[in-house]
């Protein structure tokens, strides 16, 4: 007699995920939730990835995934066509033809506690309690928000901490960039997965020794470093700073599905993509 639990419906999986990362926590400009897929279709395999790009769809179809959960939205900016000769349309057509669903959790996963920046903080070595860099004022407990502030287990030179960050995150062509005295002693650290220009002021106000984030532009970084007394900067690839969250999201979904599926669990296999989807594929050194 086969007592294996039936595969859950897509609607049950997304409902479980939304109990951990409610869409209501997303920013008003964001586009999160189910992008493609039939809510009644069964889900046996789920692939977590940062970006909904062709390489991730290739991986999902090769593995036989029924659902892809990505951090970045496919339809963040409106489109007037999903024709298969457009980049977004091509992905939509591939998903529909293969019967593979796509779901995105973006700023709702950023602000969650634990969320994207918690995973980044732990990956780069922060220990003890973490607190938001930019708290969500709608959270009465004060735990949710963008970015996290924490401390290293022991003081570390900036040059060593930067290497620690590089070793903890997926390798990308551009690697990481550092601004500040390499011999500066680092104890307190602020992190924010994804683009962090808007949080430079918050990082300075927090009085931390270093701010780890992504996509720092020349002028804001130059002006920030030109004003003494602030933290050093460690700039990573956008993809790399958000990748650590995938394992957390997968674990929380597994736990939530298991708690609602009885003693036999949810009969779902979940995999974290290791495909590097950073936009930059090469870095050419100066000669």
N, C-alpha and C positions, 0 to 999 in steps of 0.2 A: 504494500500500500504506500503510495506516495503522499507524504504529509507535508511536502514543501509548500511554504506560503506562496500564494499567488502574487504576481508582480503588482505593485500599486498603480493606480491610474495617475496620469500626468497631473491632474487637478489635485490629487492627494499629496503628491510630491511638492508641488508649488505651494500648497497651503501650509505644509510642514515648514518649508523654507521661509515663508513669510511670517511664521510665528517667531522666527529667530531674527529676521531682517525685514520688519514691516515696511511695505512701500510708502506708508505715510511719513516715514523718517526721511525720505528722499527730498532733495531740494526741489523747489517749484519748477525750475527749468529742466529738470532731469527727465529721462525716459527709461523707467524700469518696469520689470514684469515680463510676462509672456509675449514673445515676439512672433513665434511661429510654433505650430503644434496643435494637435487635437486634444482637448482636455480629457477625453475618455480613453486615449491610447495608453496601453500599458508601458511601464518604464522598468527595464531590467538593468540598464547600464547608463551611468551619468558621467560625463566628462566635465571637469572644472578647468577653466582657462581664463586668461586675462582679457584676450581680444577675440571678437567674432570675425576672424579673418580666414581666408582660404586654407592656410596651412593648418589651422585648428579644425576646420571642417574635414580636411583630408584625414587628420588623425582620428576624428570621431567616426567617420565612415569606415575607415580601415578596421577600427576596433569593434564597430557595431554598436555605437552608443545610440540610445533612444532620445537622450536629452543632453544638450550642452548648456552649462551654466557659466556665463562670462561676467566679469566685472564691468567691462566697458559696454555701453549700449551699441547696437547696430544702427538704430534709428534716432540718434541723439538730435540730429538736425533733420528737419522735415525734408521729404522727397516728394516729387510729383510723379515718379515712375519707379517701378521695380522691374523694369525690363531686364532680361537676362544679359544684355550687353552693357549694363552698368555694374559697378563694383558691388553695391549693396543688393541690387536686384539679382545678380548672379548667385550670391550667397543664399538669398531667399529661395530661389528656384532649386538650388542644390538641396537645401534642407527639406523643402516640400516633397521633392521627388524621392528622397531617401526615407521620408517619414521621421526625420530627426527634428525634435523640438529645440527651440532656443529660448532661454530665459536670461534676463540680466538683472544684476543687483549692483548698483553703482553707489550713489551718495548715501543710500540707506545702509549699505555695508560700511561706508567710510565712517559714518557717525555712530554706528552701533558700538556697544561695549560688551564684549570685545568685538573689535572690528578690524578694518584694514591696517590702521596704524598700530594697534596692539600687536598684531602679528609682525609688523616691521620692527617694532621696538624690541620684542623678544628675540627676533632673528639677529639683531645687531648687538645683543648682549645686555639690554637693560633688565634689571631685576627689581624685585619689590613691587609695591603698588604703583600704578600708572594713573595719571590724571590728564584730562583733556587740555590740549593747547588752546583751542578755541571752543569753549563749552557750548553745548546746545541749551539755550535759555528755556526751552520748553520741557527740559528733563528735570523734574523736581529732585531727583537724587544726585544730579550733577555729575553723572558718570559718562553720559554720551557727549559727543562732540568731535570736531575734526582735529586730527593730530593727537600726539601723546607726549607727556613729559615724564621722564624717569631718570634713573641713575645707574651707572656702571657699578659692578661689584667692587672694583678697585680703581683708583685713579690711573689713567692711561694717557700716554703722550698722543697728541693728535695724529701723528704719522702712523702710530700703531693702531689707533682706533680706526683710521681710514682703511687700513689694510684689513682690519676685522670686518668692516662693512663690506668691502670688496669680496672677501672670502665667504660671507654669509649669503650673498645674493647671487642670482644667476649671472653668469658671465655674458656681457654684451660687448659689441664692437667698441663702443666709446668708453667703457669702463666707468670710473667715477672721477669727479673733479673735486679738488679741495681748495678752499680759500682760508688762509690763516697761518699763524706761526706753527710749523710742524712740531715744535717742541713745547707747544702749549699743553698744559695738563688738563685733561678732560675728566670730569666726574658726572656732571648733570647734562642730560641730552634731551633735546626735543626732536621728534620725528613727525613727518607727515607723508604718507604714501601718496604718490601722484604729484601734480604741479603744486608748488608751495610758495610762489611769489607773494601771494596775498597774505601769507602768515609770517613774513619777515618781521613785521612790527611786533607781532605777538611773541615771537621767539626772543626778540630783544627784551621785551617787557618781562618775560619769564625769568631772565637772568641766568639762562643756561650757558654752558660752555661751548656747545656745538649744536647746530641745527642740521638734521639730515632730511633731505627732501629731493624733489626732481624738477627738471625743466626750468631751472633758474636762468633768467635772461641776463644779458650783459649789463645793461644799465641799472636795473634794480640791485643786482649783486654788487656792482662797482660802488654805487652810492652807499649801500649798506656797509661794505667793508671800509669805506672812506670815513665812516663815522665811528670813531674808536669806542671801545667799551662793550661792544656786542659780541655775540657768539661767532665762532668759526663756522664755515659752511662746508657741508659735504653734499655734493650734487650727484645723484644717481640717475640711471636710465629710468624713465617713467614705468615701463613694464616691470623692471626688476624690483622697484620699491613696492609694487602691489602684488607681486607673485607670492610672497609668503602667506598671504591671506587665503589662498586657494585651499591649502590643507586645513586651515581652521574652518572655512566654510563647509568643506566636505565632512569634517568631523561633526560639526554641529548639526548638519542635515542628517547624518547617519544616526546620531543620538536622538534627534527629534522623530525620525521615522521609526526607530526602534521602540520608543516610548509609547507610540500610538498603534503598534502593529502586533502586539501580543508577544508571547514568549519566543516565538519562532522568528521574530524580526521581520524586516520588510522585504527580504529577498531582492535586494538591489546591490549591484556592484558599482563602486564609485572610484574614479581614477583622476589624479591631478596631472594635467598636461605639463610636460617639460619642454614643449616647443617654444623656442625663443621668438617672440613676436614683436620685439623692439623694432621700430621703424628704420633704425640705422643699421645697416648690415656690414659696413666697412669703416675703418678709421685709418687714414693714411698719415704716418708719422712725418714730421718735418725732417728734411735731410740737411 
